[in-house]
Amino acid sequence: MSLLTVDGLTVRNGTGTALVDDVSFSVAPGDRTGLIGESGSGKSLTALAVLGLLPPGLTASGSILLDGADMIRAPRGHGQVAAIVFQEPLTALDPLMTAGRQIAAPIRRFRGLRGAALRSAVAEALAEVHLTDADRIARSYPHQLSGGQRQRVAIAMAIACRPKLLIADEPTTALDVTVQAEILDLLDRIVTTRGTALLFITHDLPVAAKVVRDTHVMRHGRIVESGPILDLVSHPQHEYTRTLVDSARRFDAALKRTGRDS
């Protein structure tokens, strides 16, 4: 049984232009699924539609069932069912609230904790994302933290309500390579330990290959190829998928040449 079923999803703007066009896929409990494509391919809009968070002026049609709820015709608060980690935590986090208060908010709302129990849960969430100086982090505002620390806080907020589905929308793009690898390892450990389903959105095929099993390649609002990610990397069928694979291989080769030259 699927946790998330997207069937014929189309997202249009005010002029009627389809930004996402007839997209269908599913995510079962515990699955690790990727949406891969360049900027403007419709992958992030798909994620927002799944959560019922499309910006004003955009309308969705088709069907989205999230844990049995119809997110197009009768959207409900996604809460403990699904949570999202955005690309840039500095803009996703509230600049006027400390990290601790922001992590506490979903815990208070969805788990009903207060007082010492709430403070303990915040500390546990920070520890789970490997932020060791928990007291200082909890008292800090987003601008007082590094990019990696902010993204870990954002992940802690997302998993604090114990969602069945975690959506990660380009969660490593704004980070340097070392921190990027740490965040990918963190996401991998969390979904493995908790059995959480993961919908991972990225333009970077090698990054996706580190955390997902199956993937859908999107271009111009449509899914052009789907399958196990290792098969897509080894034997891409669509011209656009081959372009992504070739670009990744050229980039990897350039890195290796740079390493040899140094």
VOKOL-301280 format. One record per residue (C-alpha): y, z, x; residue in three letters; residue number from 1. Coordinates in nm, 2 decimals, padded with zeros to 4 digits. Layout:
VOKOL-301280
ATOM  north     up   east code pos
ATOM      Y      Z      X  ala NUM
...
END
This chain:
VOKOL-301280
ATOM  north     up   east code pos
ATOM  00.00  00.00  00.00  met   1
ATOM  00.34 -00.10  00.13  ser   2
ATOM  00.62  00.16  00.19  leu   3
ATOM  00.87 -00.13  00.18  leu   4
ATOM  00.83 -00.46  00.01  thr   5
ATOM  01.10 -00.72  00.03  val   6
ATOM  01.04 -01.03 -00.18  asp   7
ATOM  01.27 -01.33 -00.21  gly   8
ATOM  01.58 -01.13 -00.09  leu   9
ATOM  01.90 -01.34 -00.10  thr  10
ATOM  02.24 -01.19 -00.02  val  11
ATOM  02.55 -01.39 -00.11  arg  12
ATOM  02.92 -01.35 -00.04  asn  13
ATOM  03.20 -01.39 -00.30  gly  14
ATOM  03.19 -01.77 -00.26  thr  15
ATOM  02.82 -01.79 -00.33  gly  16
ATOM  02.72 -01.87  00.02  thr  17
ATOM  02.37 -01.73  00.11  ala  18
ATOM  02.40 -01.51  00.41  leu  19
ATOM  02.03 -01.40  00.37  val  20
ATOM  01.81 -01.66  00.21  asp  21
ATOM  01.48 -01.60  00.04  asp  22
ATOM  01.35 -01.33  00.29  val  23
ATOM  01.02 -01.17  00.23  ser  24
ATOM  00.82 -00.91  00.43  phe  25
ATOM  00.66 -00.57  00.40  ser  26
ATOM  00.63 -00.25  00.60  val  27
ATOM  00.33 -00.02  00.54  ala  28
ATOM  00.33  00.35  00.62  pro  29
ATOM  00.32  00.39  01.00  gly  30
ATOM  00.39  00.02  01.07  asp  31
ATOM  00.62 -00.09  01.35  arg  32
ATOM  00.79 -00.41  01.23  thr  33
ATOM  01.07 -00.61  01.40  gly  34
ATOM  01.35 -00.83  01.27  leu  35
ATOM  01.46 -01.05  01.56  ile  36
ATOM  01.75 -01.29  01.57  gly  37
ATOM  02.09 -01.37  01.71  glu  38
ATOM  02.41 -01.23  01.58  ser  39
ATOM  02.48 -01.37  01.23  gly  40
ATOM  02.11 -01.43  01.16  ser  41
ATOM  02.11 -01.19  00.86  gly  42
ATOM  01.89 -00.92  01.01  lys  43
ATOM  02.14 -00.64  00.98  ser  44
ATOM  02.24 -00.74  00.62  leu  45
ATOM  01.88 -00.73  00.53  thr  46
ATOM  01.86 -00.37  00.65  ala  47
ATOM  02.17 -00.27  00.46  leu  48
ATOM  02.03 -00.43  00.15  ala  49
ATOM  01.71 -00.24  00.19  val  50
ATOM  01.91  00.09  00.18  leu  51
ATOM  02.14 -00.02 -00.10  gly  52
ATOM  02.43 -00.02  00.14  leu  53
ATOM  02.57 -00.37  00.12  leu  54
ATOM  02.95 -00.40  00.17  pro  55
ATOM  03.17 -00.47 -00.13  pro  56
ATOM  03.18 -00.84 -00.21  gly  57
ATOM  02.82 -00.90 -00.13  leu  58
ATOM  02.55 -00.93 -00.39  thr  59
ATOM  02.17 -00.92 -00.35  ala  60
ATOM  01.90 -01.08 -00.56  ser  61
ATOM  01.52 -01.09 -00.54  gly  62
ATOM  01.32 -00.77 -00.51  ser  63
ATOM  01.33 -00.47 -00.27  ile  64
ATOM  01.09 -00.19 -00.34  leu  65
ATOM  01.13  00.12 -00.12  leu  66
ATOM  00.87  00.38 -00.18  asp  67
ATOM  00.85  00.25 -00.54  gly  68
ATOM  01.23  00.25 -00.60  ala  69
ATOM  01.39 -00.08 -00.70  asp  70
ATOM  01.68 -00.09 -00.45  met  71
ATOM  01.85 -00.39 -00.61  ile  72
ATOM  01.84 -00.31 -00.98  arg  73
ATOM  01.83  00.07 -00.97  ala  74
ATOM  01.92  00.19 -00.62  pro  75
ATOM  01.88  00.56 -00.55  arg  76
ATOM  01.97  00.78 -00.26  gly  77
ATOM  01.73  00.69  00.02  his  78
ATOM  01.74  01.04  00.17  gly  79
ATOM  01.40  01.14  00.28  gln  80
ATOM  01.25  00.80  00.23  val  81
ATOM  01.45  00.60  00.48  ala  82
ATOM  01.72  00.66  00.74  ala  83
ATOM  01.91  00.43  00.98  ile  84
ATOM  02.03  00.44  01.33  val  85
ATOM  02.32  00.20  01.40  phe  86
ATOM  02.41  00.01  01.71  gln  87
ATOM  02.73  00.20  01.81  glu  88
ATOM  02.71  00.57  01.75  pro  89
ATOM  03.08  00.63  01.84  leu  90
ATOM  03.17  00.45  01.52  thr  91
ATOM  02.87  00.56  01.32  ala  92
ATOM  02.94  00.93  01.38  leu  93
ATOM  03.23  01.12  01.23  asp  94
ATOM  03.49  01.17  01.50  pro  95
ATOM  03.62  01.48  01.32  leu  96
ATOM  03.29  01.67  01.30  met  97
ATOM  03.09  01.83  01.58  thr  98
ATOM  02.75  01.69  01.65  ala  99
ATOM  02.59  02.01  01.52  gly 100
ATOM  02.76  01.99  01.18  arg 101
ATOM  02.66  01.62  01.15  gln 102
ATOM  02.29  01.69  01.22  ile 103
ATOM  02.31  02.00  00.98  ala 104
ATOM  02.44  01.79  00.69  ala 105
ATOM  02.11  01.60  00.60  pro 106
ATOM  01.90  01.91  00.68  ile 107
ATOM  02.10  02.12  00.44  arg 108
ATOM  02.10  01.85  00.17  arg 109
ATOM  01.74  01.74  00.19  phe 110
ATOM  01.56  02.05  00.32  arg 111
ATOM  01.78  02.31  00.16  gly 112
ATOM  01.81  02.52  00.47  leu 113
ATOM  02.10  02.76  00.53  arg 114
ATOM  02.22  03.02  00.78  gly 115
ATOM  01.99  03.10  01.07  ala 116
ATOM  01.72  02.87  00.95  ala 117
ATOM  01.96  02.58  00.94  leu 118
ATOM  02.09  02.66  01.29  arg 119
ATOM  01.73  02.67  01.42  ser 120
ATOM  01.65  02.34  01.26  ala 121
ATOM  01.96  02.18  01.43  val 122
ATOM  01.84  02.32  01.76  ala 123
ATOM  01.49  02.18  01.70  glu 124
ATOM  01.63  01.84  01.61  ala 125
ATOM  01.83  01.83  01.94  leu 126
ATOM  01.53  01.94  02.14  ala 127
ATOM  01.32  01.66  01.98  glu 128
ATOM  01.56  01.39  02.10  val 129
ATOM  01.56  01.56  02.45  his 130
ATOM  01.91  01.70  02.45  leu 131
ATOM  01.86  02.01  02.66  thr 132
ATOM  02.20  02.17  02.65  asp 133
ATOM  02.17  02.22  02.27  ala 134
ATOM  02.45  02.47  02.22  asp 135
ATOM  02.71  02.27  02.41  arg 136
ATOM  02.60  01.94  02.24  ile 137
ATOM  02.61  02.10  01.89  ala 138
ATOM  02.97  02.22  01.96  arg 139
ATOM  03.09  01.89  02.10  ser 140
ATOM  03.27  01.61  01.91  tyr 141
ATOM  03.14  01.25  01.96  pro 142
ATOM  03.41  01.16  02.21  his 143
ATOM  03.30  01.44  02.43  gln 144
ATOM  02.95  01.30  02.47  leu 145
ATOM  02.81  01.01  02.67  ser 146
ATOM  02.69  00.70  02.50  gly 147
ATOM  02.33  00.80  02.54  gly 148
ATOM  02.40  01.15  02.41  gln 149
ATOM  02.57  01.01  02.11  arg 150
ATOM  02.28  00.78  02.03  gln 151
ATOM  02.04  01.07  02.06  arg 152
ATOM  02.25  01.27  01.82  val 153
ATOM  02.25  00.98  01.58  ala 154
ATOM  01.87  00.96  01.60  ile 155
ATOM  01.85  01.34  01.55  ala 156
ATOM  02.05  01.30  01.23  met 157
ATOM  01.83  01.02  01.11  ala 158
ATOM  01.50  01.20  01.17  ile 159
ATOM  01.63  01.55  01.05  ala 160
ATOM  01.54  01.47  00.69  cys 161
ATOM  01.20  01.36  00.79  arg 162
ATOM  01.21  01.00  00.66  pro 163
ATOM  00.90  00.79  00.59  lys 164
ATOM  01.08  00.48  00.73  leu 165
ATOM  01.32  00.48  01.03  leu 166
ATOM  01.54  00.17  01.06  ile 167
ATOM  01.69  00.11  01.40  ala 168
ATOM  01.96 -00.15  01.40  asp 169
ATOM  02.03 -00.27  01.76  glu 170
ATOM  02.01  00.10  01.88  pro 171
ATOM  02.02  00.02  02.25  thr 172
ATOM  02.27 -00.27  02.27  thr 173
ATOM  02.57 -00.06  02.37  ala 174
ATOM  02.38  00.13  02.64  leu 175
ATOM  02.31  00.06  03.00  asp 176
ATOM  01.96 -00.04  03.11  val 177
ATOM  01.84  00.30  03.22  thr 178
ATOM  01.96  00.48  02.90  val 179
ATOM  01.83  00.19  02.69  gln 180
ATOM  01.48  00.25  02.83  ala 181
ATOM  01.51  00.62  02.76  glu 182
ATOM  01.61  00.56  02.40  ile 183
ATOM  01.32  00.31  02.35  leu 184
ATOM  01.07  00.57  02.49  asp 185
ATOM  01.22  00.83  02.26  leu 186
ATOM  01.19  00.61  01.95  leu 187
ATOM  00.83  00.52  02.05  asp 188
ATOM  00.74  00.89  02.08  arg 189
ATOM  00.90  00.99  01.76  ile 190
ATOM  00.73  00.73  01.54  val 191
ATOM  00.40  00.79  01.71  thr 192
ATOM  00.42  01.17  01.68  thr 193
ATOM  00.54  01.17  01.32  arg 194
ATOM  00.36  00.86  01.19  gly 195
ATOM  00.69  00.73  01.08  thr 196
ATOM  00.72  00.36  00.99  ala 197
ATOM  00.98  00.17  01.20  leu 198
ATOM  01.19 -00.13  01.12  leu 199
ATOM  01.34 -00.23  01.45  phe 200
ATOM  01.63 -00.48  01.45  ile 201
ATOM  01.74 -00.66  01.77  thr 202
ATOM  01.84 -00.99  01.92  his 203
ATOM  01.63 -00.90  02.23  asp 204
ATOM  01.27 -01.01  02.22  leu 205
ATOM  01.16 -00.81  02.53  pro 206
ATOM  01.32 -00.50  02.39  val 207
ATOM  01.14 -00.54  02.06  ala 208
ATOM  00.81 -00.60  02.24  ala 209
ATOM  00.83 -00.25  02.38  lys 210
ATOM  00.82 -00.08  02.04  val 211
ATOM  00.70 -00.31  01.76  val 212
ATOM  00.36 -00.46  01.67  arg 213
ATOM  00.45 -00.73  01.42  asp 214
ATOM  00.78 -00.91  01.40  thr 215
ATOM  00.98 -01.16  01.19  his 216
ATOM  01.22 -01.40  01.36  val 217
ATOM  01.53 -01.48  01.17  met 218
ATOM  01.78 -01.76  01.20  arg 219
ATOM  02.06 -01.86  00.97  his 220
ATOM  01.95 -01.60  00.71  gly 221
ATOM  01.59 -01.71  00.69  arg 222
ATOM  01.26 -01.60  00.85  ile 223
ATOM  01.14 -01.89  01.06  val 224
ATOM  00.83 -01.73  01.22  glu 225
ATOM  00.62 -01.42  01.17  ser 226
ATOM  00.33 -01.26  01.34  gly 227
ATOM  00.21 -01.01  01.60  pro 228
ATOM  00.48 -00.99  01.86  ile 229
ATOM  00.24 -01.05  02.15  leu 230
ATOM  00.13 -01.37  01.99  asp 231
ATOM  00.49 -01.48  01.93  leu 232
ATOM  00.57 -01.42  02.30  val 233
ATOM  00.25 -01.59  02.42  ser 234
ATOM  00.24 -01.88  02.18  his 235
ATOM  00.57 -01.93  01.99  pro 236
ATOM  00.55 -02.19  01.72  gln 237
ATOM  00.90 -02.24  01.60  his 238
ATOM  01.16 -02.41  01.82  glu 239
ATOM  01.40 -02.12  01.79  tyr 240
ATOM  01.13 -01.86  01.88  thr 241
ATOM  01.05 -02.07  02.19  arg 242
ATOM  01.42 -02.06  02.28  thr 243
ATOM  01.42 -01.68  02.26  leu 244
ATOM  01.10 -01.66  02.47  val 245
ATOM  01.23 -01.91  02.73  asp 246
ATOM  01.57 -01.72  02.75  ser 247
ATOM  01.39 -01.39  02.81  ala 248
ATOM  01.17 -01.54  03.08  arg 249
ATOM  01.47 -01.70  03.26  arg 250
ATOM  01.66 -01.36  03.25  phe 251
ATOM  01.35 -01.18  03.38  asp 252
ATOM  01.32 -01.43  03.66  ala 253
ATOM  01.69 -01.40  03.75  ala 254
ATOM  01.65 -01.02  03.77  leu 255
ATOM  01.35 -01.06  04.00  lys 256
ATOM  01.54 -01.30  04.23  arg 257
ATOM  01.83 -01.06  04.25  thr 258
ATOM  01.60 -00.78  04.34  gly 259
ATOM  01.45 -00.99  04.62  arg 260
ATOM  01.78 -01.10  04.75  asp 261
ATOM  01.91 -00.74  04.78  ser 262
END
